[in-house]
């Protein structure tokens, strides 16, 4: 991706069912570039830029530590209003259109 304006990437238009362990910290991908969806693999680090002599990182992983063992649905469209959990945003026409457009690039 050559522009932060096209981010986040819609990794998938469906959530990932994941079993999480209590007390273990997970890093959820916010940019959509990770090859380990829905988790972060550090790809967001390639998106830095400088502004007024300062390094700006628009994206970073979102850390989550569950209090109990649980099965959850994690967002892969990266447009949820309840990160890292799926809220159904992947069904929105604009998210689906973005996903389809990405496939054409």
Phi and psi restraints in degrees (range 20) as a CNS / XPLOR table:
assign (resid 1 and name C) (resid 2 and name N)
       (resid 2 and name CA) (resid 2 and name C) 1.0 -103.4 20.0 2
assign (resid 2 and name N) (resid 2 and name CA)
       (resid 2 and name C) (resid 3 and name N) 1.0 -0.8 20.0 2
assign (resid 2 and name C) (resid 3 and name N)
       (resid 3 and name CA) (resid 3 and name C) 1.0 -145.3 20.0 2
assign (resid 3 and name N) (resid 3 and name CA)
       (resid 3 and name C) (resid 4 and name N) 1.0 135.3 20.0 2
assign (resid 3 and name C) (resid 4 and name N)
       (resid 4 and name CA) (resid 4 and name C) 1.0 -68.7 20.0 2
assign (resid 4 and name N) (resid 4 and name CA)
       (resid 4 and name C) (resid 5 and name N) 1.0 -14.5 20.0 2
assign (resid 4 and name C) (resid 5 and name N)
       (resid 5 and name CA) (resid 5 and name C) 1.0 -69.9 20.0 2
assign (resid 5 and name N) (resid 5 and name CA)
       (resid 5 and name C) (resid 6 and name N) 1.0 -24.5 20.0 2
assign (resid 5 and name C) (resid 6 and name N)
       (resid 6 and name CA) (resid 6 and name C) 1.0 -90.1 20.0 2
assign (resid 6 and name N) (resid 6 and name CA)
       (resid 6 and name C) (resid 7 and name N) 1.0 2.9 20.0 2
assign (resid 6 and name C) (resid 7 and name N)
       (resid 7 and name CA) (resid 7 and name C) 1.0 -99.7 20.0 2
assign (resid 7 and name N) (resid 7 and name CA)
       (resid 7 and name C) (resid 8 and name N) 1.0 157.0 20.0 2
assign (resid 7 and name C) (resid 8 and name N)
       (resid 8 and name CA) (resid 8 and name C) 1.0 -77.1 20.0 2
assign (resid 8 and name N) (resid 8 and name CA)
       (resid 8 and name C) (resid 9 and name N) 1.0 153.3 20.0 2
assign (resid 8 and name C) (resid 9 and name N)
       (resid 9 and name CA) (resid 9 and name C) 1.0 -69.7 20.0 2
assign (resid 9 and name N) (resid 9 and name CA)
       (resid 9 and name C) (resid 10 and name N) 1.0 139.9 20.0 2
assign (resid 9 and name C) (resid 10 and name N)
       (resid 10 and name CA) (resid 10 and name C) 1.0 -85.2 20.0 2
assign (resid 10 and name N) (resid 10 and name CA)
       (resid 10 and name C) (resid 11 and name N) 1.0 100.6 20.0 2
assign (resid 10 and name C) (resid 11 and name N)
       (resid 11 and name CA) (resid 11 and name C) 1.0 -65.3 20.0 2
assign (resid 11 and name N) (resid 11 and name CA)
       (resid 11 and name C) (resid 12 and name N) 1.0 -44.0 20.0 2
assign (resid 11 and name C) (resid 12 and name N)
       (resid 12 and name CA) (resid 12 and name C) 1.0 -153.2 20.0 2
assign (resid 12 and name N) (resid 12 and name CA)
       (resid 12 and name C) (resid 13 and name N) 1.0 155.4 20.0 2
assign (resid 12 and name C) (resid 13 and name N)
       (resid 13 and name CA) (resid 13 and name C) 1.0 -99.6 20.0 2
assign (resid 13 and name N) (resid 13 and name CA)
       (resid 13 and name C) (resid 14 and name N) 1.0 40.9 20.0 2
assign (resid 13 and name C) (resid 14 and name N)
       (resid 14 and name CA) (resid 14 and name C) 1.0 -158.6 20.0 2
assign (resid 14 and name N) (resid 14 and name CA)
       (resid 14 and name C) (resid 15 and name N) 1.0 154.5 20.0 2
assign (resid 14 and name C) (resid 15 and name N)
       (resid 15 and name CA) (resid 15 and name C) 1.0 -80.2 20.0 2
assign (resid 15 and name N) (resid 15 and name CA)
       (resid 15 and name C) (resid 16 and name N) 1.0 166.0 20.0 2
assign (resid 15 and name C) (resid 16 and name N)
       (resid 16 and name CA) (resid 16 and name C) 1.0 -105.6 20.0 2
assign (resid 16 and name N) (resid 16 and name CA)
       (resid 16 and name C) (resid 17 and name N) 1.0 125.6 20.0 2
assign (resid 16 and name C) (resid 17 and name N)
       (resid 17 and name CA) (resid 17 and name C) 1.0 -81.4 20.0 2
assign (resid 17 and name N) (resid 17 and name CA)
       (resid 17 and name C) (resid 18 and name N) 1.0 121.5 20.0 2
assign (resid 17 and name C) (resid 18 and name N)
       (resid 18 and name CA) (resid 18 and name C) 1.0 -133.5 20.0 2
assign (resid 18 and name N) (resid 18 and name CA)
       (resid 18 and name C) (resid 19 and name N) 1.0 136.6 20.0 2
assign (resid 18 and name C) (resid 19 and name N)
       (resid 19 and name CA) (resid 19 and name C) 1.0 -94.6 20.0 2
assign (resid 19 and name N) (resid 19 and name CA)
       (resid 19 and name C) (resid 20 and name N) 1.0 119.4 20.0 2
assign (resid 19 and name C) (resid 20 and name N)
       (resid 20 and name CA) (resid 20 and name C) 1.0 -106.9 20.0 2
assign (resid 20 and name N) (resid 20 and name CA)
       (resid 20 and name C) (resid 21 and name N) 1.0 148.3 20.0 2
assign (resid 20 and name C) (resid 21 and name N)
       (resid 21 and name CA) (resid 21 and name C) 1.0 -101.0 20.0 2
assign (resid 21 and name N) (resid 21 and name CA)
       (resid 21 and name C) (resid 22 and name N) 1.0 137.8 20.0 2
assign (resid 21 and name C) (resid 22 and name N)
       (resid 22 and name CA) (resid 22 and name C) 1.0 -57.1 20.0 2
assign (resid 22 and name N) (resid 22 and name CA)
       (resid 22 and name C) (resid 23 and name N) 1.0 135.8 20.0 2
assign (resid 22 and name C) (resid 23 and name N)
       (resid 23 and name CA) (resid 23 and name C) 1.0 81.1 20.0 2
assign (resid 23 and name N) (resid 23 and name CA)
       (resid 23 and name C) (resid 24 and name N) 1.0 -10.2 20.0 2
assign (resid 23 and name C) (resid 24 and name N)
       (resid 24 and name CA) (resid 24 and name C) 1.0 -89.7 20.0 2
assign (resid 24 and name N) (resid 24 and name CA)
       (resid 24 and name C) (resid 25 and name N) 1.0 134.3 20.0 2
assign (resid 24 and name C) (resid 25 and name N)
       (resid 25 and name CA) (resid 25 and name C) 1.0 -91.7 20.0 2
assign (resid 25 and name N) (resid 25 and name CA)
       (resid 25 and name C) (resid 26 and name N) 1.0 130.2 20.0 2
assign (resid 25 and name C) (resid 26 and name N)
       (resid 26 and name CA) (resid 26 and name C) 1.0 -112.9 20.0 2
assign (resid 26 and name N) (resid 26 and name CA)
       (resid 26 and name C) (resid 27 and name N) 1.0 146.7 20.0 2
assign (resid 26 and name C) (resid 27 and name N)
       (resid 27 and name CA) (resid 27 and name C) 1.0 -113.0 20.0 2
assign (resid 27 and name N) (resid 27 and name CA)
       (resid 27 and name C) (resid 28 and name N) 1.0 108.5 20.0 2
assign (resid 27 and name C) (resid 28 and name N)
       (resid 28 and name CA) (resid 28 and name C) 1.0 -85.9 20.0 2
assign (resid 28 and name N) (resid 28 and name CA)
       (resid 28 and name C) (resid 29 and name N) 1.0 133.8 20.0 2
assign (resid 28 and name C) (resid 29 and name N)
       (resid 29 and name CA) (resid 29 and name C) 1.0 -71.2 20.0 2
assign (resid 29 and name N) (resid 29 and name CA)
       (resid 29 and name C) (resid 30 and name N) 1.0 131.2 20.0 2
assign (resid 29 and name C) (resid 30 and name N)
       (resid 30 and name CA) (resid 30 and name C) 1.0 -105.5 20.0 2
assign (resid 30 and name N) (resid 30 and name CA)
       (resid 30 and name C) (resid 31 and name N) 1.0 -18.4 20.0 2
assign (resid 30 and name C) (resid 31 and name N)
       (resid 31 and name CA) (resid 31 and name C) 1.0 -93.6 20.0 2
assign (resid 31 and name N) (resid 31 and name CA)
       (resid 31 and name C) (resid 32 and name N) 1.0 -21.7 20.0 2
assign (resid 31 and name C) (resid 32 and name N)
       (resid 32 and name CA) (resid 32 and name C) 1.0 88.0 20.0 2
assign (resid 32 and name N) (resid 32 and name CA)
       (resid 32 and name C) (resid 33 and name N) 1.0 -2.1 20.0 2
assign (resid 32 and name C) (resid 33 and name N)
       (resid 33 and name CA) (resid 33 and name C) 1.0 -86.4 20.0 2
assign (resid 33 and name N) (resid 33 and name CA)
       (resid 33 and name C) (resid 34 and name N) 1.0 -16.3 20.0 2
assign (resid 33 and name C) (resid 34 and name N)
       (resid 34 and name CA) (resid 34 and name C) 1.0 -60.6 20.0 2
assign (resid 34 and name N) (resid 34 and name CA)
       (resid 34 and name C) (resid 35 and name N) 1.0 141.1 20.0 2
assign (resid 34 and name C) (resid 35 and name N)
       (resid 35 and name CA) (resid 35 and name C) 1.0 -87.9 20.0 2
assign (resid 35 and name N) (resid 35 and name CA)
       (resid 35 and name C) (resid 36 and name N) 1.0 0.8 20.0 2
assign (resid 35 and name C) (resid 36 and name N)
       (resid 36 and name CA) (resid 36 and name C) 1.0 -114.4 20.0 2
assign (resid 36 and name N) (resid 36 and name CA)
       (resid 36 and name C) (resid 37 and name N) 1.0 37.7 20.0 2
assign (resid 36 and name C) (resid 37 and name N)
       (resid 37 and name CA) (resid 37 and name C) 1.0 -51.1 20.0 2
assign (resid 37 and name N) (resid 37 and name CA)
       (resid 37 and name C) (resid 38 and name N) 1.0 140.9 20.0 2
assign (resid 37 and name C) (resid 38 and name N)
       (resid 38 and name CA) (resid 38 and name C) 1.0 -88.5 20.0 2
assign (resid 38 and name N) (resid 38 and name CA)
       (resid 38 and name C) (resid 39 and name N) 1.0 9.0 20.0 2
assign (resid 38 and name C) (resid 39 and name N)
       (resid 39 and name CA) (resid 39 and name C) 1.0 -93.3 20.0 2
assign (resid 39 and name N) (resid 39 and name CA)
       (resid 39 and name C) (resid 40 and name N) 1.0 159.3 20.0 2
assign (resid 39 and name C) (resid 40 and name N)
       (resid 40 and name CA) (resid 40 and name C) 1.0 -80.5 20.0 2
assign (resid 40 and name N) (resid 40 and name CA)
       (resid 40 and name C) (resid 41 and name N) 1.0 139.5 20.0 2
assign (resid 40 and name C) (resid 41 and name N)
       (resid 41 and name CA) (resid 41 and name C) 1.0 -121.5 20.0 2
assign (resid 41 and name N) (resid 41 and name CA)
       (resid 41 and name C) (resid 42 and name N) 1.0 12.9 20.0 2
assign (resid 41 and name C) (resid 42 and name N)
       (resid 42 and name CA) (resid 42 and name C) 1.0 90.0 20.0 2
assign (resid 42 and name N) (resid 42 and name CA)
       (resid 42 and name C) (resid 43 and name N) 1.0 3.5 20.0 2
assign (resid 42 and name C) (resid 43 and name N)
       (resid 43 and name CA) (resid 43 and name C) 1.0 -61.4 20.0 2
assign (resid 43 and name N) (resid 43 and name CA)
       (resid 43 and name C) (resid 44 and name N) 1.0 -24.6 20.0 2
assign (resid 43 and name C) (resid 44 and name N)
       (resid 44 and name CA) (resid 44 and name C) 1.0 -61.2 20.0 2
assign (resid 44 and name N) (resid 44 and name CA)
       (resid 44 and name C) (resid 45 and name N) 1.0 -22.0 20.0 2
assign (resid 44 and name C) (resid 45 and name N)
       (resid 45 and name CA) (resid 45 and name C) 1.0 -65.6 20.0 2
assign (resid 45 and name N) (resid 45 and name CA)
       (resid 45 and name C) (resid 46 and name N) 1.0 -19.9 20.0 2
assign (resid 45 and name C) (resid 46 and name N)
       (resid 46 and name CA) (resid 46 and name C) 1.0 -77.9 20.0 2
assign (resid 46 and name N) (resid 46 and name CA)
       (resid 46 and name C) (resid 47 and name N) 1.0 -4.8 20.0 2
assign (resid 46 and name C) (resid 47 and name N)
       (resid 47 and name CA) (resid 47 and name C) 1.0 -98.2 20.0 2
assign (resid 47 and name N) (resid 47 and name CA)
       (resid 47 and name C) (resid 48 and name N) 1.0 8.5 20.0 2
assign (resid 47 and name C) (resid 48 and name N)
       (resid 48 and name CA) (resid 48 and name C) 1.0 -68.4 20.0 2
assign (resid 48 and name N) (resid 48 and name CA)
       (resid 48 and name C) (resid 49 and name N) 1.0 156.6 20.0 2
assign (resid 48 and name C) (resid 49 and name N)
       (resid 49 and name CA) (resid 49 and name C) 1.0 -150.9 20.0 2
assign (resid 49 and name N) (resid 49 and name CA)
       (resid 49 and name C) (resid 50 and name N) 1.0 165.7 20.0 2
assign (resid 49 and name C) (resid 50 and name N)
       (resid 50 and name CA) (resid 50 and name C) 1.0 -106.7 20.0 2
assign (resid 50 and name N) (resid 50 and name CA)
       (resid 50 and name C) (resid 51 and name N) 1.0 141.0 20.0 2
assign (resid 50 and name C) (resid 51 and name N)
       (resid 51 and name CA) (resid 51 and name C) 1.0 -142.8 20.0 2
assign (resid 51 and name N) (resid 51 and name CA)
       (resid 51 and name C) (resid 52 and name N) 1.0 119.9 20.0 2
assign (resid 51 and name C) (resid 52 and name N)
       (resid 52 and name CA) (resid 52 and name C) 1.0 55.4 20.0 2
assign (resid 52 and name N) (resid 52 and name CA)
       (resid 52 and name C) (resid 53 and name N) 1.0 37.7 20.0 2
assign (resid 52 and name C) (resid 53 and name N)
       (resid 53 and name CA) (resid 53 and name C) 1.0 78.4 20.0 2
assign (resid 53 and name N) (resid 53 and name CA)
       (resid 53 and name C) (resid 54 and name N) 1.0 3.4 20.0 2
assign (resid 53 and name C) (resid 54 and name N)
       (resid 54 and name CA) (resid 54 and name C) 1.0 -107.7 20.0 2
assign (resid 54 and name N) (resid 54 and name CA)
       (resid 54 and name C) (resid 55 and name N) 1.0 141.7 20.0 2
assign (resid 54 and name C) (resid 55 and name N)
       (resid 55 and name CA) (resid 55 and name C) 1.0 -81.4 20.0 2
assign (resid 55 and name N) (resid 55 and name CA)
       (resid 55 and name C) (resid 56 and name N) 1.0 128.2 20.0 2
assign (resid 55 and name C) (resid 56 and name N)
       (resid 56 and name CA) (resid 56 and name C) 1.0 -114.3 20.0 2
assign (resid 56 and name N) (resid 56 and name CA)
       (resid 56 and name C) (resid 57 and name N) 1.0 125.8 20.0 2
assign (resid 56 and name C) (resid 57 and name N)
       (resid 57 and name CA) (resid 57 and name C) 1.0 -112.4 20.0 2
assign (resid 57 and name N) (resid 57 and name CA)
       (resid 57 and name C) (resid 58 and name N) 1.0 102.5 20.0 2
assign (resid 57 and name C) (resid 58 and name N)
       (resid 58 and name CA) (resid 58 and name C) 1.0 -66.5 20.0 2
assign (resid 58 and name N) (resid 58 and name CA)
       (resid 58 and name C) (resid 59 and name N) 1.0 -36.7 20.0 2
assign (resid 58 and name C) (resid 59 and name N)
       (resid 59 and name CA) (resid 59 and name C) 1.0 -118.8 20.0 2
assign (resid 59 and name N) (resid 59 and name CA)
       (resid 59 and name C) (resid 60 and name N) 1.0 147.9 20.0 2
assign (resid 59 and name C) (resid 60 and name N)
       (resid 60 and name CA) (resid 60 and name C) 1.0 -153.9 20.0 2
assign (resid 60 and name N) (resid 60 and name CA)
       (resid 60 and name C) (resid 61 and name N) 1.0 161.6 20.0 2
assign (resid 60 and name C) (resid 61 and name N)
       (resid 61 and name CA) (resid 61 and name C) 1.0 -67.6 20.0 2
assign (resid 61 and name N) (resid 61 and name CA)
       (resid 61 and name C) (resid 62 and name N) 1.0 155.0 20.0 2
assign (resid 61 and name C) (resid 62 and name N)
       (resid 62 and name CA) (resid 62 and name C) 1.0 -104.7 20.0 2
assign (resid 62 and name N) (resid 62 and name CA)
       (resid 62 and name C) (resid 63 and name N) 1.0 118.9 20.0 2
assign (resid 62 and name C) (resid 63 and name N)
       (resid 63 and name CA) (resid 63 and name C) 1.0 -84.0 20.0 2
assign (resid 63 and name N) (resid 63 and name CA)
       (resid 63 and name C) (resid 64 and name N) 1.0 139.0 20.0 2
assign (resid 63 and name C) (resid 64 and name N)
       (resid 64 and name CA) (resid 64 and name C) 1.0 -142.4 20.0 2
assign (resid 64 and name N) (resid 64 and name CA)
       (resid 64 and name C) (resid 65 and name N) 1.0 129.4 20.0 2
assign (resid 64 and name C) (resid 65 and name N)
       (resid 65 and name CA) (resid 65 and name C) 1.0 -124.9 20.0 2
assign (resid 65 and name N) (resid 65 and name CA)
       (resid 65 and name C) (resid 66 and name N) 1.0 107.5 20.0 2
assign (resid 65 and name C) (resid 66 and name N)
       (resid 66 and name CA) (resid 66 and name C) 1.0 -70.7 20.0 2
assign (resid 66 and name N) (resid 66 and name CA)
       (resid 66 and name C) (resid 67 and name N) 1.0 148.2 20.0 2
assign (resid 66 and name C) (resid 67 and name N)
       (resid 67 and name CA) (resid 67 and name C) 1.0 -84.2 20.0 2
assign (resid 67 and name N) (resid 67 and name CA)
       (resid 67 and name C) (resid 68 and name N) 1.0 -17.9 20.0 2
assign (resid 67 and name C) (resid 68 and name N)
       (resid 68 and name CA) (resid 68 and name C) 1.0 -143.0 20.0 2
assign (resid 68 and name N) (resid 68 and name CA)
       (resid 68 and name C) (resid 69 and name N) 1.0 159.8 20.0 2
assign (resid 68 and name C) (resid 69 and name N)
       (resid 69 and name CA) (resid 69 and name C) 1.0 -61.8 20.0 2
assign (resid 69 and name N) (resid 69 and name CA)
       (resid 69 and name C) (resid 70 and name N) 1.0 133.6 20.0 2
assign (resid 69 and name C) (resid 70 and name N)
       (resid 70 and name CA) (resid 70 and name C) 1.0 -157.1 20.0 2
assign (resid 70 and name N) (resid 70 and name CA)
       (resid 70 and name C) (resid 71 and name N) 1.0 153.4 20.0 2
assign (resid 70 and name C) (resid 71 and name N)
       (resid 71 and name CA) (resid 71 and name C) 1.0 -103.5 20.0 2
assign (resid 71 and name N) (resid 71 and name CA)
       (resid 71 and name C) (resid 72 and name N) 1.0 127.0 20.0 2
assign (resid 71 and name C) (resid 72 and name N)
       (resid 72 and name CA) (resid 72 and name C) 1.0 -132.0 20.0 2
assign (resid 72 and name N) (resid 72 and name CA)
       (resid 72 and name C) (resid 73 and name N) 1.0 165.5 20.0 2
assign (resid 72 and name C) (resid 73 and name N)
       (resid 73 and name CA) (resid 73 and name C) 1.0 -109.8 20.0 2
assign (resid 73 and name N) (resid 73 and name CA)
       (resid 73 and name C) (resid 74 and name N) 1.0 110.3 20.0 2
assign (resid 73 and name C) (resid 74 and name N)
       (resid 74 and name CA) (resid 74 and name C) 1.0 -95.8 20.0 2
assign (resid 74 and name N) (resid 74 and name CA)
       (resid 74 and name C) (resid 75 and name N) 1.0 139.5 20.0 2
assign (resid 74 and name C) (resid 75 and name N)
       (resid 75 and name CA) (resid 75 and name C) 1.0 -65.5 20.0 2
assign (resid 75 and name N) (resid 75 and name CA)
       (resid 75 and name C) (resid 76 and name N) 1.0 137.2 20.0 2
assign (resid 75 and name C) (resid 76 and name N)
       (resid 76 and name CA) (resid 76 and name C) 1.0 -119.1 20.0 2
assign (resid 76 and name N) (resid 76 and name CA)
       (resid 76 and name C) (resid 77 and name N) 1.0 -7.1 20.0 2
assign (resid 76 and name C) (resid 77 and name N)
       (resid 77 and name CA) (resid 77 and name C) 1.0 -86.0 20.0 2
assign (resid 77 and name N) (resid 77 and name CA)
       (resid 77 and name C) (resid 78 and name N) 1.0 -16.8 20.0 2
assign (resid 77 and name C) (resid 78 and name N)
       (resid 78 and name CA) (resid 78 and name C) 1.0 69.3 20.0 2
assign (resid 78 and name N) (resid 78 and name CA)
       (resid 78 and name C) (resid 79 and name N) 1.0 16.5 20.0 2
assign (resid 78 and name C) (resid 79 and name N)
       (resid 79 and name CA) (resid 79 and name C) 1.0 -114.6 20.0 2
assign (resid 79 and name N) (resid 79 and name CA)
       (resid 79 and name C) (resid 80 and name N) 1.0 8.3 20.0 2
assign (resid 79 and name C) (resid 80 and name N)
       (resid 80 and name CA) (resid 80 and name C) 1.0 -60.2 20.0 2
assign (resid 80 and name N) (resid 80 and name CA)
       (resid 80 and name C) (resid 81 and name N) 1.0 149.1 20.0 2
assign (resid 80 and name C) (resid 81 and name N)
       (resid 81 and name CA) (resid 81 and name C) 1.0 -94.7 20.0 2
assign (resid 81 and name N) (resid 81 and name CA)
       (resid 81 and name C) (resid 82 and name N) 1.0 1.8 20.0 2
assign (resid 81 and name C) (resid 82 and name N)
       (resid 82 and name CA) (resid 82 and name C) 1.0 -132.8 20.0 2
assign (resid 82 and name N) (resid 82 and name CA)
       (resid 82 and name C) (resid 83 and name N) 1.0 56.7 20.0 2
assign (resid 82 and name C) (resid 83 and name N)
       (resid 83 and name CA) (resid 83 and name C) 1.0 -64.3 20.0 2
assign (resid 83 and name N) (resid 83 and name CA)
       (resid 83 and name C) (resid 84 and name N) 1.0 142.1 20.0 2
assign (resid 83 and name C) (resid 84 and name N)
       (resid 84 and name CA) (resid 84 and name C) 1.0 -92.5 20.0 2
assign (resid 84 and name N) (resid 84 and name CA)
       (resid 84 and name C) (resid 85 and name N) 1.0 9.2 20.0 2
assign (resid 84 and name C) (resid 85 and name N)
       (resid 85 and name CA) (resid 85 and name C) 1.0 -87.1 20.0 2
assign (resid 85 and name N) (resid 85 and name CA)
       (resid 85 and name C) (resid 86 and name N) 1.0 147.4 20.0 2
assign (resid 85 and name C) (resid 86 and name N)
       (resid 86 and name CA) (resid 86 and name C) 1.0 -68.4 20.0 2
assign (resid 86 and name N) (resid 86 and name CA)
       (resid 86 and name C) (resid 87 and name N) 1.0 135.5 20.0 2
assign (resid 86 and name C) (resid 87 and name N)
       (resid 87 and name CA) (resid 87 and name C) 1.0 -122.4 20.0 2
assign (resid 87 and name N) (resid 87 and name CA)
       (resid 87 and name C) (resid 88 and name N) 1.0 11.9 20.0 2
assign (resid 87 and name C) (resid 88 and name N)
       (resid 88 and name CA) (resid 88 and name C) 1.0 89.3 20.0 2
assign (resid 88 and name N) (resid 88 and name CA)
       (resid 88 and name C) (resid 89 and name N) 1.0 3.5 20.0 2
assign (resid 88 and name C) (resid 89 and name N)
       (resid 89 and name CA) (resid 89 and name C) 1.0 -59.2 20.0 2
assign (resid 89 and name N) (resid 89 and name CA)
       (resid 89 and name C) (resid 90 and name N) 1.0 -24.4 20.0 2
assign (resid 89 and name C) (resid 90 and name N)
       (resid 90 and name CA) (resid 90 and name C) 1.0 -63.7 20.0 2
assign (resid 90 and name N) (resid 90 and name CA)
       (resid 90 and name C) (resid 91 and name N) 1.0 -14.8 20.0 2
assign (resid 90 and name C) (resid 91 and name N)
       (resid 91 and name CA) (resid 91 and name C) 1.0 -88.7 20.0 2
assign (resid 91 and name N) (resid 91 and name CA)
       (resid 91 and name C) (resid 92 and name N) 1.0 -10.6 20.0 2
assign (resid 91 and name C) (resid 92 and name N)
       (resid 92 and name CA) (resid 92 and name C) 1.0 -66.7 20.0 2
assign (resid 92 and name N) (resid 92 and name CA)
       (resid 92 and name C) (resid 93 and name N) 1.0 136.2 20.0 2
assign (resid 92 and name C) (resid 93 and name N)
       (resid 93 and name CA) (resid 93 and name C) 1.0 -54.1 20.0 2
assign (resid 93 and name N) (resid 93 and name CA)
       (resid 93 and name C) (resid 94 and name N) 1.0 -37.8 20.0 2
assign (resid 93 and name C) (resid 94 and name N)
       (resid 94 and name CA) (resid 94 and name C) 1.0 -69.4 20.0 2
assign (resid 94 and name N) (resid 94 and name CA)
       (resid 94 and name C) (resid 95 and name N) 1.0 -31.7 20.0 2
assign (resid 94 and name C) (resid 95 and name N)
       (resid 95 and name CA) (resid 95 and name C) 1.0 -73.1 20.0 2
assign (resid 95 and name N) (resid 95 and name CA)
       (resid 95 and name C) (resid 96 and name N) 1.0 -44.5 20.0 2
assign (resid 95 and name C) (resid 96 and name N)
       (resid 96 and name CA) (resid 96 and name C) 1.0 -60.7 20.0 2
assign (resid 96 and name N) (resid 96 and name CA)
       (resid 96 and name C) (resid 97 and name N) 1.0 -44.0 20.0 2
assign (resid 96 and name C) (resid 97 and name N)
       (resid 97 and name CA) (resid 97 and name C) 1.0 -62.5 20.0 2
assign (resid 97 and name N) (resid 97 and name CA)
       (resid 97 and name C) (resid 98 and name N) 1.0 -40.8 20.0 2
assign (resid 97 and name C) (resid 98 and name N)
       (resid 98 and name CA) (resid 98 and name C) 1.0 -62.9 20.0 2
assign (resid 98 and name N) (resid 98 and name CA)
       (resid 98 and name C) (resid 99 and name N) 1.0 -43.5 20.0 2
assign (resid 98 and name C) (resid 99 and name N)
       (resid 99 and name CA) (resid 99 and name C) 1.0 -60.6 20.0 2
assign (resid 99 and name N) (resid 99 and name CA)
       (resid 99 and name C) (resid 100 and name N) 1.0 -45.0 20.0 2
assign (resid 99 and name C) (resid 100 and name N)
       (resid 100 and name CA) (resid 100 and name C) 1.0 -65.7 20.0 2
assign (resid 100 and name N) (resid 100 and name CA)
       (resid 100 and name C) (resid 101 and name N) 1.0 -39.0 20.0 2
assign (resid 100 and name C) (resid 101 and name N)
       (resid 101 and name CA) (resid 101 and name C) 1.0 -65.4 20.0 2
assign (resid 101 and name N) (resid 101 and name CA)
       (resid 101 and name C) (resid 102 and name N) 1.0 -38.8 20.0 2
assign (resid 101 and name C) (resid 102 and name N)
       (resid 102 and name CA) (resid 102 and name C) 1.0 -58.8 20.0 2
assign (resid 102 and name N) (resid 102 and name CA)
       (resid 102 and name C) (resid 103 and name N) 1.0 -38.3 20.0 2
assign (resid 102 and name C) (resid 103 and name N)
       (resid 103 and name CA) (resid 103 and name C) 1.0 -66.6 20.0 2
assign (resid 103 and name N) (resid 103 and name CA)
       (resid 103 and name C) (resid 104 and name N) 1.0 -21.7 20.0 2
assign (resid 103 and name C) (resid 104 and name N)
       (resid 104 and name CA) (resid 104 and name C) 1.0 -87.0 20.0 2
assign (resid 104 and name N) (resid 104 and name CA)
       (resid 104 and name C) (resid 105 and name N) 1.0 -16.1 20.0 2
